[in-house]
């Protein structure tokens, strides 16, 4: 068959098809990468990194201030003064007395004594500083030489002990080989002589060791004041150095920025899923127990962050409204020239506002609080967001500045409302002494999160993590903000906040180890402990009327009866036409019983008033039906006879926070 250029499929159509499919594949890939770039947990991680950077910068600004520099200057001056001062004569004499007990050190002590005399005679501060330094160095040299001799004696002792082991081995070998008695006696004598050498070497080493320790102790006492001053200065500088290093590590850079770009952040991005693997804490998935793994910290990045220098203090407490009373000066701060509002605010109150807020750019956020300033005394903290000044809302920075600098009654304390802390998922666990931190009994790497809180720990989105709202109102908010729904496919939903302490009973069955202790003055599970004591004090009968038997030998199950229907009785009395003709006190009693049916006084007075009205006969104002209801207001003397469920769910709305 002759060759032909004709193909089975039309090549033009194939080219068009492949082109369209390639474009579709490209679009799908871009959409997929864009969706990955915009995953909620990545947004949370970016925000938390910004939070850490902002916090570190604010701490650096607070530390690296005029007050910090003044403190540094003060500590430096204190150290310089100590280094120019005379050494304590008693301590120096004690050092020389100890040193002169050894011949080698006695010779060096003579030179050091000359420096002591020169130090006493010197008047020039710089000369005193130089002479004092030379003197301390000579004393340190004496200690170092004593350490050198001690090390030599330690080596000699080790050699003598080795020789003793050899002598013993030779003697024991001669005995085992039944050597001549004279040979054995000769080896025994050599062994005894070697024992004496070991004893002498041991005594010499111990004497050198004691001598060196005495000299070191005496020198430490001489330099104690200088050591304290030097350590104070070093600690002061170290705080700022650590904060600057933290800021440098957390600050954004070109490399991180490039890796976080769309498409690129899908490959080796600094934003990644955090996973805690817990093979010993298994999870039952109906068919078998599998290892638990929690990814909660993917979003809750700050869960185990502690405040600098305070391992049990949360670095980022959960947001709460705090009221602060800020003293104001008698006169407004000077506003002449080009003095900025920040300087005016610092001079007046001792704090300044950040140029940009953290979670909202225009929020009035406190950045620097000067030590011992009015703001510091009032309790204002870096990171506080000012929400109200003197009762007026300050939603943006400009309003806060105006309220603080312009609309102020100078000399009168100013009442501020501030939002302190951060919202979830950025907040730190409130009890780092108990949970999450490495120093706590329940470290995150050992226990994870879901062993206590439940929920789907493997999820990385809010709605699939099986969070449980604490109230119906919160469920509506979550649904609108996060698309939350009740995921009935996950059989271990997260415990709502009001029930979270119940997980403590998984391990702490006896409850008593949840009581306050010396290590944990604040009880680890206060609600559980309070409930435990209520049950111990009142038992079940304190709240429930229970009749679980019908007759002497027939059990019908638990009988948790309804509480008396005082509330309903009072409502029935309130709608009686004659109630309007009664005096105001009567209606007050009715209202009290409706609102507080557990109270006794109003209920008893209401019953007596109804009985008194019934005694009037034809002149009674209330109906006969109301007169009959009076008996239901009595306090029950004996349990009822009808099995009922209970207690009443009348107040369930208030218990779950439903409005």
C-alpha positions as CSV (number, residue, x, y, z in Angstrom):
1,X,0.0,0.0,0.0
2,X,1.6,3.3,-1.0
3,X,2.6,5.7,1.9
4,X,0.4,8.6,2.7
5,X,0.6,11.6,5.0
6,X,-3.0,11.2,6.1
7,X,-3.4,10.4,9.8
8,X,-6.2,8.7,11.7
9,X,-6.9,11.9,13.8
10,X,-6.9,15.4,12.5
11,X,-3.6,16.9,13.6
12,X,-5.0,20.4,13.8
13,X,-7.8,19.3,16.1
14,X,-5.2,17.4,18.2
15,X,-3.0,20.5,18.5
16,X,-5.9,22.6,19.6
17,X,-7.0,19.9,22.1
18,X,-3.6,19.6,23.6
19,X,-3.2,23.3,23.8
20,X,-6.5,23.7,25.6
21,X,-5.7,20.9,28.0
22,X,-2.3,22.3,28.7
23,X,-3.8,25.7,29.5
24,X,-6.4,23.9,31.7
25,X,-3.6,22.0,33.5
26,X,-1.7,25.2,34.1
27,X,-4.8,27.0,35.4
28,X,-5.6,24.0,37.7
29,X,-2.0,24.0,39.0
30,X,-2.0,27.7,39.6
31,X,-5.4,27.4,41.4
32,X,-4.0,24.5,43.5
33,X,-0.9,26.4,44.5
34,X,-2.9,29.6,45.2
35,X,-5.2,27.6,47.5
36,X,-2.2,26.1,49.2
37,X,-0.6,29.5,49.7
38,X,-3.9,30.8,51.2
39,X,-4.4,27.9,53.6
40,X,-5.6,29.4,57.0
41,X,-2.8,27.9,59.0
42,X,-0.2,29.6,56.9
43,X,-2.0,32.9,57.6
44,X,-1.9,32.2,61.3
45,X,1.8,31.3,61.1
46,X,2.6,34.5,59.2
47,X,0.7,36.6,61.8
48,X,2.4,34.9,64.7
49,X,5.8,35.5,63.2
50,X,4.8,39.2,62.9
51,X,3.6,39.1,66.5
52,X,6.9,37.7,67.7
53,X,8.9,40.2,65.7
54,X,6.7,43.1,67.0
55,X,7.0,41.9,70.6
56,X,10.8,41.5,70.4
57,X,11.1,44.9,68.8
58,X,8.9,46.5,71.5
59,X,11.0,44.8,74.2
60,X,14.2,46.0,72.6
61,X,12.8,49.5,72.5
62,X,11.7,49.3,76.1
63,X,15.1,48.0,77.2
64,X,17.3,50.1,74.9
65,X,16.0,53.4,76.3
66,X,17.4,56.3,78.2
67,X,16.5,54.5,81.4
68,X,18.5,51.5,80.2
69,X,21.5,53.6,79.3
70,X,21.3,55.4,82.6
71,X,21.2,52.0,84.4
72,X,24.2,50.8,82.4
73,X,26.1,54.0,83.3
74,X,25.2,53.5,86.9
75,X,26.4,49.9,87.0
76,X,29.6,50.7,85.1
77,X,30.3,53.5,87.6
78,X,29.6,51.2,90.5
79,X,32.0,48.6,89.1
80,X,34.7,51.1,88.4
81,X,34.4,52.4,92.0
82,X,34.7,48.9,93.4
83,X,37.8,48.3,91.3
84,X,39.5,51.5,92.6
85,X,38.6,50.8,96.3
86,X,41.0,49.4,98.9
87,X,40.9,45.7,99.5
88,X,39.6,44.5,102.8
89,X,42.7,44.3,105.0
90,X,41.3,41.5,107.1
91,X,40.6,39.4,104.1
92,X,44.0,40.1,102.5
93,X,45.8,39.2,105.7
94,X,43.8,36.0,105.9
95,X,44.9,35.1,102.4
96,X,48.5,35.8,103.1
97,X,48.4,33.7,106.3
98,X,47.0,30.8,104.4
99,X,49.5,31.2,101.6
100,X,52.6,31.5,103.9
101,X,51.9,28.0,105.3
102,X,53.5,26.7,102.0
103,X,57.1,27.8,101.2
104,X,56.6,28.3,97.5
105,X,53.5,30.5,98.1
106,X,55.2,32.5,100.9
107,X,57.8,33.8,98.4
108,X,55.1,35.0,96.0
109,X,53.1,36.5,98.9
110,X,56.1,38.9,99.6
111,X,55.7,40.5,96.2
112,X,51.9,40.7,96.6
113,X,52.4,42.5,100.0
114,X,54.4,45.2,98.2
115,X,51.5,45.8,95.8
116,X,49.2,46.1,98.9
117,X,51.5,48.9,100.2
118,X,51.6,50.6,96.9
119,X,47.8,50.5,96.6
120,X,47.4,52.2,100.0
121,X,49.8,55.0,99.1
122,X,48.5,55.6,95.6
123,X,46.1,58.5,95.2
124,X,45.5,58.7,91.4
125,X,42.4,56.7,90.5
126,X,44.0,55.3,87.3
127,X,47.1,54.2,89.2
128,X,45.0,52.6,91.9
129,X,43.0,50.7,89.3
130,X,46.2,49.4,87.7
131,X,47.9,48.5,91.0
132,X,44.7,46.8,92.3
133,X,44.5,44.8,89.1
134,X,48.1,43.7,89.4
135,X,47.6,42.7,93.0
136,X,44.6,40.6,92.2
137,X,46.5,38.9,89.4
138,X,49.3,38.1,91.7
139,X,46.9,36.5,94.2
140,X,45.3,34.6,91.4
141,X,48.7,33.4,90.3
142,X,49.3,32.0,93.8
143,X,46.1,30.1,93.6
144,X,47.0,28.8,90.1
145,X,50.4,27.6,91.3
146,X,48.8,25.8,94.2
147,X,46.5,24.1,91.7
148,X,49.5,23.2,89.6
149,X,51.2,21.5,92.6
150,X,47.9,19.8,93.5
151,X,47.7,18.4,89.9
152,X,51.3,17.1,90.1
153,X,50.6,15.4,93.5
154,X,47.5,13.9,92.0
155,X,49.6,12.4,89.2
156,X,52.2,11.2,91.7
157,X,49.4,9.6,93.8
158,X,48.0,7.8,90.8
159,X,51.5,6.4,90.0
160,X,52.0,5.2,93.5
161,X,48.7,3.5,93.5
162,X,49.6,1.8,90.2
163,X,52.9,0.6,91.8
164,X,50.9,-0.7,94.8
165,X,48.6,-2.7,92.5
166,X,51.7,-4.2,90.9
167,X,53.3,-5.2,94.2
168,X,50.1,-6.8,95.3
169,X,49.8,-8.7,92.1
170,X,53.4,-9.9,92.4
171,X,52.8,-11.1,96.0
172,X,49.5,-12.8,95.2
173,X,51.0,-14.5,92.2
174,X,53.9,-15.8,94.3
175,X,51.4,-17.2,96.9
176,X,49.3,-18.9,94.2
177,X,52.5,-20.4,92.6
178,X,53.6,-21.6,96.1
179,X,56.9,-19.7,95.8
180,X,59.6,-19.9,98.4
181,X,58.6,-18.4,101.8
182,X,61.5,-16.0,101.7
183,X,60.4,-14.8,98.3
184,X,56.9,-14.3,99.5
185,X,58.1,-12.4,102.6
186,X,60.3,-10.2,100.5
187,X,57.3,-9.3,98.2
188,X,55.1,-8.7,101.2
189,X,57.7,-6.2,102.6
190,X,57.8,-4.4,99.3
191,X,54.0,-4.3,99.3
192,X,53.9,-2.8,102.8
193,X,56.5,-0.2,101.8
194,X,54.5,0.7,98.8
195,X,51.4,1.1,100.9
196,X,53.3,3.6,103.1
197,X,54.3,5.6,99.9
198,X,50.6,5.6,98.8
199,X,49.6,6.9,102.3
200,X,52.2,9.6,102.2
201,X,51.2,10.6,98.7
202,X,47.5,10.7,99.7
203,X,48.3,12.9,102.7
204,X,50.4,15.2,100.5
205,X,47.6,15.5,97.9
206,X,44.9,16.1,100.5
207,X,47.0,18.8,102.1
208,X,47.6,20.5,98.7
209,X,43.9,20.2,97.8
210,X,42.9,21.8,101.1
211,X,45.5,24.5,100.8
212,X,44.3,25.4,97.2
213,X,40.6,25.4,98.3
214,X,41.4,27.7,101.2
215,X,43.3,30.1,99.0
216,X,40.5,30.1,96.4
217,X,37.9,30.7,99.1
218,X,39.9,33.6,100.5
219,X,40.4,35.2,97.1
220,X,36.7,34.8,96.3
221,X,35.9,36.7,99.5
222,X,38.4,39.5,98.5
223,X,36.8,39.9,95.1
224,X,33.2,39.3,96.1
225,X,32.1,42.9,95.8
226,X,33.7,43.2,92.4
227,X,32.2,39.9,91.2
228,X,28.7,41.1,92.3
229,X,29.1,44.4,90.5
230,X,30.5,42.8,87.3
231,X,27.7,40.2,87.3
232,X,25.0,42.8,87.7
233,X,26.4,44.7,84.7
234,X,26.7,41.6,82.6
235,X,23.2,40.5,83.4
236,X,21.9,44.0,82.5
237,X,23.6,43.9,79.2
238,X,22.7,40.3,78.5
239,X,19.0,41.0,78.7
240,X,19.2,43.5,75.8
241,X,21.7,41.3,73.9
242,X,19.3,38.4,74.0
243,X,16.4,40.5,72.9
244,X,18.4,41.9,70.0
245,X,19.4,38.4,69.0
246,X,15.8,37.2,69.2
247,X,14.7,40.2,67.1
248,X,17.4,39.5,64.5
249,X,16.4,35.8,64.3
250,X,12.7,36.6,63.9
251,X,12.9,39.6,61.7
252,X,11.9,39.0,58.1
253,X,14.7,38.7,55.5
254,X,15.0,38.3,51.8
255,X,15.5,34.6,51.9
256,X,12.3,34.0,54.0
257,X,10.3,36.4,51.9
258,X,11.3,34.6,48.7
259,X,10.5,31.2,50.1
260,X,7.0,32.4,51.2
261,X,6.1,33.6,47.7
262,X,3.2,31.9,46.0
263,X,4.3,28.7,44.2
264,X,7.7,28.7,46.0
265,X,6.1,28.3,49.4
266,X,4.9,24.8,48.3
267,X,8.5,23.7,48.3
268,X,10.7,23.9,51.5
269,X,8.8,26.9,52.9
270,X,9.6,28.1,56.4
271,X,5.8,27.8,57.0
272,X,5.1,24.2,57.6
273,X,2.8,21.8,59.5
274,X,4.0,21.0,63.1
275,X,3.3,17.5,64.2
276,X,3.7,15.8,67.6
277,X,4.0,12.1,67.3
278,X,2.6,10.2,70.3
279,X,2.9,6.5,69.7
280,X,2.3,5.6,73.4
281,X,-1.0,7.6,73.6
282,X,-3.1,5.6,71.2
283,X,-6.4,6.6,69.7
284,X,-9.1,4.0,69.1
285,X,-10.5,4.3,65.6
286,X,-13.1,1.5,66.1
287,X,-11.1,-1.1,64.3
288,X,-7.8,-0.8,66.1
289,X,-5.7,1.5,68.4
290,X,-3.5,3.7,66.3
291,X,-0.7,6.2,67.3
292,X,-2.0,9.6,68.1
293,X,-0.5,12.6,66.3
294,X,-1.4,16.2,67.0
295,X,-1.0,19.1,64.6
296,X,-2.6,21.7,66.9
297,X,0.6,23.8,67.2
298,X,0.4,24.3,63.4
299,X,-2.0,27.1,64.2
300,X,-1.4,27.5,68.0
301,X,2.2,28.5,67.5
302,X,2.5,30.4,70.8
303,X,1.0,27.7,73.0
304,X,4.3,27.0,74.8
305,X,6.0,30.4,74.7
306,X,7.0,31.7,78.0
307,X,7.9,35.3,79.0
308,X,11.6,36.2,79.1
309,X,13.1,35.1,82.4
310,X,9.9,33.6,83.7
311,X,9.4,30.0,82.5
312,X,5.9,29.6,83.9
313,X,4.6,33.0,82.8
314,X,2.7,33.0,79.4
315,X,4.4,35.2,76.8
316,X,1.1,35.9,75.1
317,X,-1.8,35.7,77.5
318,X,-5.3,35.4,76.0
319,X,-7.0,38.8,75.3
320,X,-8.9,40.4,78.1
321,X,-10.2,43.9,78.9
322,X,-8.3,45.5,81.8
323,X,-9.0,48.8,83.4
324,X,-6.0,51.1,84.2
325,X,-6.1,54.3,86.2
326,X,-3.3,56.6,84.7
327,X,-2.0,59.5,86.8
328,X,-1.7,62.8,84.8
329,X,0.6,65.7,85.5
330,X,-0.7,69.0,86.7
331,X,0.4,70.7,83.5
332,X,0.2,69.5,79.9
333,X,3.4,68.5,78.2
334,X,5.2,71.1,76.1
335,X,4.1,71.2,72.5
336,X,6.5,73.8,71.2
337,X,8.7,73.3,68.2
338,X,8.8,70.0,66.3
339,X,8.4,67.8,69.4
340,X,6.5,64.7,68.3
341,X,3.4,63.3,69.9
342,X,5.4,60.3,71.1
343,X,7.9,62.5,73.0
344,X,5.0,64.5,74.5
345,X,3.3,61.2,75.6
346,X,6.5,59.9,77.1
347,X,7.1,63.1,79.0
348,X,3.5,63.2,80.3
349,X,2.8,59.5,81.0
350,X,5.9,57.5,80.4
351,X,4.7,55.5,77.4
352,X,4.4,55.8,73.6
353,X,2.2,54.3,71.0
354,X,3.4,52.2,68.1
355,X,3.2,53.7,64.7
356,X,1.4,50.6,63.5
357,X,-0.7,48.1,65.4
358,X,-0.3,44.4,65.3
359,X,-3.6,42.8,64.4
360,X,-5.0,46.1,63.0
361,X,-2.8,48.7,61.5
362,X,-4.5,51.7,63.1
363,X,-5.1,50.3,66.5
364,X,-3.6,52.4,69.4
365,X,-1.0,49.9,70.6
366,X,1.4,50.7,73.5
367,X,5.0,50.0,72.3
368,X,7.3,51.4,75.1
369,X,6.6,51.8,78.8
370,X,9.4,53.6,80.6
371,X,10.4,52.1,84.0
372,X,9.1,53.8,87.1
373,X,7.0,56.1,85.0
374,X,3.3,56.9,85.7
375,X,2.3,54.4,83.0
376,X,4.5,51.7,84.6
377,X,3.1,52.4,88.1
378,X,-0.5,52.3,86.7
379,X,0.3,48.8,85.3
380,X,0.3,49.6,81.6
381,X,2.2,47.1,79.5
382,X,3.8,46.9,76.1
383,X,1.4,45.5,73.7
384,X,-1.8,46.8,75.4
385,X,-4.3,48.1,72.9
386,X,-6.2,51.2,74.3
387,X,-9.9,50.7,73.6
388,X,-11.3,53.6,75.7
389,X,-10.0,56.7,77.4
390,X,-12.2,58.4,80.0
391,X,-15.2,56.4,78.9
392,X,-14.8,57.4,75.2
393,X,-14.1,54.7,72.7
394,X,-10.7,55.0,70.9
395,X,-10.9,52.6,68.0
396,X,-8.1,54.2,66.0
397,X,-4.7,55.6,66.9
398,X,-5.6,59.2,66.1
399,X,-8.6,59.2,68.5
400,X,-6.4,57.8,71.3
401,X,-3.7,60.4,70.8
402,X,-6.3,63.2,70.9
403,X,-7.9,61.7,74.0
404,X,-4.6,61.4,75.8
405,X,-3.0,64.8,74.8
406,X,-5.9,67.1,74.0
407,X,-9.1,66.2,75.8
408,X,-7.5,65.7,79.3
409,X,-8.3,67.3,82.7
410,X,-4.6,67.6,83.8
411,X,-4.0,66.7,87.3
412,X,-7.0,64.3,87.4
413,X,-6.4,60.5,87.1
414,X,-7.4,59.2,83.7
415,X,-9.3,55.9,83.4
416,X,-8.2,53.7,80.5
417,X,-9.6,50.5,79.2
418,X,-7.0,48.3,77.4
419,X,-7.2,45.0,75.7
420,X,-4.3,43.0,77.1
421,X,-3.1,39.8,75.4
422,X,-3.7,38.3,72.0
423,X,-6.7,36.4,70.5
424,X,-6.7,32.7,69.7
425,X,-5.0,30.9,68.1
426,X,-2.0,33.0,69.1
427,X,-2.4,32.9,72.9
428,X,-0.1,30.9,75.2
429,X,-1.5,28.2,77.5
430,X,-2.4,30.0,80.8
431,X,-0.8,27.3,83.1
432,X,2.7,26.7,81.8
433,X,3.6,25.5,85.3
434,X,1.3,22.5,84.7
435,X,1.0,21.9,81.0
436,X,2.8,22.2,77.7
437,X,6.2,23.6,78.8
438,X,9.2,21.3,79.0
439,X,9.5,22.0,82.8
440,X,5.9,21.1,83.5
441,X,4.6,17.7,84.5
442,X,2.7,17.5,81.2
443,X,5.1,18.6,78.5
444,X,3.8,19.0,75.0
445,X,6.2,16.5,73.4
446,X,5.0,13.8,75.9
447,X,1.3,14.4,76.1
448,X,0.4,16.5,73.1
449,X,-2.9,18.3,73.1
450,X,-5.9,16.0,72.3
451,X,-5.2,13.6,75.2
452,X,-6.7,16.4,77.4
453,X,-8.8,18.5,75.0
454,X,-10.0,15.8,72.6
455,X,-10.8,16.9,69.1
456,X,-9.3,15.8,65.7
457,X,-5.6,16.5,66.3
458,X,-4.6,15.5,62.7
459,X,-6.7,18.3,61.2
460,X,-5.2,21.6,60.1
461,X,-8.3,23.7,59.6
462,X,-10.7,25.0,62.2
463,X,-13.9,23.3,61.1
464,X,-12.3,19.9,60.7
465,X,-10.5,20.0,64.1
466,X,-13.9,19.3,65.8
467,X,-13.8,22.4,68.1
468,X,-16.8,22.5,70.4
469,X,-18.4,25.9,71.2
470,X,-18.9,26.8,74.8
471,X,-22.4,28.2,74.1
472,X,-25.0,28.3,71.3
473,X,-24.0,31.9,70.7
474,X,-20.4,31.0,70.1
475,X,-21.5,28.3,67.7
476,X,-23.2,30.9,65.6
477,X,-20.1,33.1,65.6
478,X,-17.9,30.2,64.6
479,X,-20.2,29.2,61.8
480,X,-20.2,32.7,60.4
481,X,-16.4,33.2,60.7
482,X,-14.9,29.8,60.1
483,X,-17.7,27.7,58.6
484,X,-17.9,25.6,61.7
485,X,-20.3,22.7,61.8
486,X,-21.0,19.8,64.2
487,X,-18.9,17.0,62.6
488,X,-20.7,13.9,63.8
489,X,-18.3,11.7,61.9
490,X,-15.6,12.4,64.5
491,X,-16.5,10.6,67.7
492,X,-14.1,12.5,69.9
493,X,-15.1,16.2,69.6
494,X,-13.1,18.7,71.5
495,X,-14.4,19.4,75.0
496,X,-16.0,22.8,75.4
497,X,-14.1,25.2,77.7
498,X,-16.5,24.7,80.6
499,X,-15.8,20.9,80.6
500,X,-12.1,20.9,79.9
501,X,-11.1,20.0,83.4
502,X,-13.0,16.8,83.2
503,X,-10.0,15.2,81.3
504,X,-7.9,15.4,84.5
505,X,-10.0,12.5,85.9
506,X,-8.6,10.2,83.2
507,X,-5.4,9.9,85.2
508,X,-6.1,11.6,88.6
509,X,-8.9,9.3,89.7
510,X,-8.6,10.1,93.4
511,X,-9.0,13.9,92.8
512,X,-7.0,14.6,95.9
513,X,-3.8,15.1,93.9
514,X,-5.5,18.0,92.1
515,X,-5.8,19.9,95.4
516,X,-3.5,22.9,95.9
517,X,0.0,22.0,97.0
518,X,3.3,23.6,97.8
519,X,4.4,23.2,94.2
520,X,1.0,24.3,92.7
521,X,-0.6,26.8,95.2
522,X,-3.3,27.4,92.6
523,X,-5.3,24.1,92.2
524,X,-4.6,22.4,88.9
525,X,-8.4,21.7,88.4
526,X,-10.4,24.1,90.6
527,X,-13.8,23.2,89.2
528,X,-13.2,19.4,89.6
529,X,-11.9,20.0,93.2
530,X,-14.9,22.2,94.1
531,X,-17.3,19.6,92.7
532,X,-15.5,16.8,94.5
533,X,-15.9,18.7,97.8
534,X,-19.5,19.4,97.2
535,X,-20.3,15.7,96.6
536,X,-18.3,14.8,99.7
537,X,-20.2,17.4,101.8
538,X,-23.7,17.1,100.5
539,X,-23.8,13.8,98.5
540,X,-26.4,13.3,95.8
541,X,-29.3,13.9,98.1
542,X,-28.1,17.5,98.6
543,X,-29.4,18.3,95.2
544,X,-31.6,15.4,94.1
545,X,-34.6,13.7,95.6
546,X,-34.1,10.1,94.7
547,X,-36.6,7.2,94.9
548,X,-35.2,4.2,93.2
549,X,-37.5,1.6,94.8
550,X,-41.2,0.7,94.6
551,X,-41.9,-1.2,97.8
552,X,-39.4,-3.1,99.9
553,X,-37.9,-5.3,97.2
554,X,-38.7,-3.9,93.7
555,X,-36.2,-1.7,92.1
556,X,-37.4,0.7,89.4
557,X,-34.2,2.5,88.6
558,X,-32.8,5.8,89.6
559,X,-35.4,8.4,90.5
560,X,-34.0,11.9,90.2
561,X,-37.1,14.1,91.0
562,X,-38.0,17.5,89.8
563,X,-37.3,20.4,92.2
564,X,-40.5,21.9,93.7
565,X,-42.5,24.0,91.2
566,X,-42.4,27.2,93.2
567,X,-41.6,29.1,90.1
568,X,-44.7,27.9,88.2
569,X,-46.9,28.4,91.2
570,X,-45.8,32.1,91.6
571,X,-46.4,32.6,87.9
572,X,-49.9,31.3,88.3
573,X,-50.5,33.6,91.2
574,X,-49.2,36.6,89.2
575,X,-51.9,36.2,86.6
576,X,-54.7,36.0,89.1
577,X,-57.0,39.1,88.6
578,X,-57.1,39.7,92.3
579,X,-53.3,40.0,92.5
580,X,-53.6,43.5,91.2
581,X,-55.8,44.4,94.1
582,X,-53.3,43.2,96.7
583,X,-50.7,45.6,98.1
584,X,-47.4,46.2,96.5
585,X,-45.5,44.0,99.0
586,X,-47.6,41.0,97.9
587,X,-46.6,41.5,94.2
588,X,-43.0,42.0,95.3
589,X,-43.0,38.6,96.9
590,X,-44.5,37.0,93.8
591,X,-41.8,38.6,91.7
592,X,-39.1,37.4,94.1
593,X,-40.3,33.8,94.0
594,X,-40.5,33.8,90.2
595,X,-36.9,35.1,89.9
596,X,-35.4,33.2,92.9
597,X,-37.6,30.1,93.6
598,X,-34.9,28.7,95.9
599,X,-35.3,31.5,98.4
600,X,-37.4,30.8,101.5
601,X,-38.4,34.1,103.0
602,X,-40.4,35.5,100.1
603,X,-42.0,32.1,99.4
604,X,-43.2,31.7,103.0
605,X,-44.5,35.2,103.3
606,X,-46.4,34.7,100.0
607,X,-48.0,31.5,101.2
608,X,-49.0,33.2,104.5
609,X,-50.5,36.1,102.6
610,X,-52.6,33.8,100.3
611,X,-53.8,31.8,103.4
612,X,-54.7,35.1,105.1
613,X,-56.7,36.2,102.0
614,X,-58.5,32.8,101.9
615,X,-59.5,33.3,105.6
616,X,-61.5,36.4,104.6
617,X,-64.1,34.3,102.9
618,X,-66.4,36.3,100.6
619,X,-64.1,39.4,101.0
620,X,-61.2,37.5,99.6
621,X,-59.5,39.2,96.6
622,X,-57.8,36.1,95.2
623,X,-59.6,33.2,93.4
624,X,-60.2,29.8,95.0
625,X,-57.7,28.3,92.5
626,X,-54.9,30.5,93.9
627,X,-55.9,29.6,97.5
628,X,-55.4,26.0,96.6
629,X,-52.0,26.7,95.1
630,X,-50.8,28.0,98.5
631,X,-50.2,24.5,99.7
632,X,-47.7,24.0,96.9
633,X,-45.5,26.7,98.3
634,X,-44.8,24.7,101.4
635,X,-41.4,23.2,102.0
636,X,-41.8,19.4,101.4
637,X,-41.5,17.5,104.6
638,X,-41.2,14.0,103.0
639,X,-40.2,12.8,99.6
640,X,-42.9,12.4,97.0
641,X,-44.2,9.1,95.7
642,X,-44.1,9.7,91.9
643,X,-40.9,8.8,90.0
644,X,-39.9,11.8,87.9
645,X,-36.7,12.8,86.1
646,X,-34.8,15.8,87.3
647,X,-33.4,18.2,88.2
648,X,-35.3,20.8,86.3
649,X,-33.7,22.2,83.1
650,X,-35.4,25.5,83.6
651,X,-32.1,27.4,83.9
652,X,-30.2,25.5,81.2
653,X,-30.1,28.5,79.0
654,X,-28.1,30.6,81.5
655,X,-25.8,27.6,82.3
656,X,-24.6,27.3,78.7
657,X,-24.5,31.1,78.1
658,X,-27.4,31.1,75.6
659,X,-29.0,34.5,75.1
